[in-house]
Amino acid sequence: MCNELIEEIIRGIRVHFTKFLKQFQPTDLIKAQLGVAHSYSRSQVQYDPNRQDKPIIQAIAVIDQLDKDINTFSMRIKEWFAWHFPELNQLVPDNAIFAQCVSIIGVFLVLLTF
């Protein structure tokens, strides 16, 4: 429903926006335009049923969730095993190696009890 006059007025406001409002700098306007563009693009991609990148978005979400789960499990292992061998936290900072050490130590503890 826009005619050429409305488009010209909007263009004039956009070009001279920083002159109308003195507290805004030209960089503020660029940041605002970029934010609006990102928000608009995000909303358009979100509601597009035919988008091809949906599996990629879901894979990234799964990877993020797996990272969170691994960190949670690592914290639990360190917390629980700290009752038996608290020095291991300082000796082995890597989570994967820590879990392997706990597994090996657990096997030896089981063998020693029999």
C-alpha positions as CSV (number, residue, x, y, z in Angstrom):
1,M,0.0,0.0,0.0
2,C,3.0,2.3,-0.3
3,N,3.3,4.7,-3.1
4,E,6.4,6.6,-4.3
5,L,5.8,9.5,-1.9
6,I,5.8,7.3,1.2
7,E,8.9,5.4,0.0
8,E,10.7,8.7,-0.5
9,I,9.7,9.9,3.0
10,I,11.0,6.7,4.5
11,R,14.2,7.0,2.6
12,G,14.7,10.6,3.8
13,I,14.1,9.6,7.4
14,R,16.6,6.7,7.1
15,V,19.2,8.9,5.5
16,H,18.9,11.8,7.9
17,F,17.9,9.8,11.0
18,T,21.0,10.9,13.0
19,K,20.3,14.5,12.3
20,F,16.8,14.2,13.8
21,L,17.9,12.5,17.0
22,K,21.2,13.9,18.2
23,Q,21.8,11.3,20.9
24,F,22.2,8.6,18.2
25,Q,25.5,8.1,16.4
26,P,25.7,6.7,12.8
27,T,27.3,3.6,14.3
28,D,24.2,3.1,16.5
29,L,22.0,3.2,13.5
30,I,24.1,0.6,11.7
31,K,24.0,-1.7,14.7
32,A,20.2,-1.3,15.0
33,Q,19.7,-2.0,11.3
34,L,21.9,-5.1,11.6
35,G,20.0,-6.3,14.6
36,V,16.7,-5.8,12.8
37,A,18.0,-7.6,9.7
38,H,19.2,-10.6,11.8
39,S,15.9,-10.8,13.7
40,Y,13.9,-10.7,10.5
41,S,16.1,-13.3,8.8
42,R,15.9,-15.6,11.9
43,S,12.1,-15.3,12.0
44,Q,11.8,-16.0,8.3
45,V,14.1,-19.1,8.5
46,Q,12.2,-20.3,11.6
47,Y,8.9,-20.4,9.8
48,D,10.0,-21.7,6.4
49,P,8.8,-25.3,6.2
50,N,10.9,-26.1,3.1
51,R,14.2,-25.1,4.5
52,Q,17.1,-27.4,3.7
53,D,19.3,-26.5,6.7
54,K,16.9,-28.0,9.3
55,P,19.0,-31.2,9.7
56,I,22.1,-29.1,10.2
57,I,20.4,-27.0,12.9
58,Q,19.1,-30.1,14.6
59,A,22.6,-31.7,14.5
60,I,24.1,-28.6,16.1
61,A,21.5,-28.7,18.8
62,V,22.2,-32.4,19.5
63,I,26.0,-31.7,19.7
64,D,25.4,-28.8,22.1
65,Q,23.1,-31.1,24.3
66,L,25.8,-33.9,24.2
67,D,28.4,-31.4,25.3
68,K,26.2,-30.4,28.2
69,D,25.5,-34.0,29.1
70,I,29.1,-35.0,29.0
71,N,30.1,-32.0,31.3
72,T,27.3,-33.0,33.7
73,F,28.4,-36.6,33.8
74,S,32.0,-35.7,34.2
75,M,31.2,-33.4,37.2
76,R,29.2,-36.2,38.7
77,I,32.0,-38.7,38.3
78,K,34.5,-36.3,39.8
79,E,32.1,-35.5,42.7
80,W,31.3,-39.1,43.5
81,F,34.9,-40.4,43.1
82,A,36.3,-37.6,45.2
83,W,35.0,-39.5,48.3
84,H,37.4,-42.3,47.5
85,F,40.4,-40.5,45.9
86,P,40.1,-36.7,46.1
87,E,43.7,-36.1,44.9
88,L,42.7,-37.5,41.4
89,N,41.0,-34.2,40.6
90,Q,44.3,-32.3,40.7
91,L,46.3,-35.1,39.1
92,V,44.0,-35.6,36.0
93,P,42.3,-32.5,34.7
94,D,41.0,-34.0,31.5
95,N,37.5,-35.4,31.8
96,A,37.9,-38.4,29.4
97,I,41.2,-39.5,31.0
98,F,39.6,-39.0,34.5
99,A,36.8,-41.4,33.6
100,Q,39.2,-44.0,32.2
101,C,41.3,-43.7,35.4
102,V,38.1,-44.2,37.6
103,S,37.2,-47.2,35.5
104,I,40.7,-48.8,35.9
105,I,40.8,-48.0,39.6
106,G,37.3,-49.4,40.1
107,V,38.4,-52.7,38.5
108,F,41.4,-52.9,40.8
109,L,39.3,-52.2,43.8
110,V,36.9,-54.9,42.8
111,L,39.7,-57.4,42.3
112,L,41.3,-56.5,45.7
113,T,38.1,-57.2,47.5
114,F,37.8,-60.8,46.3
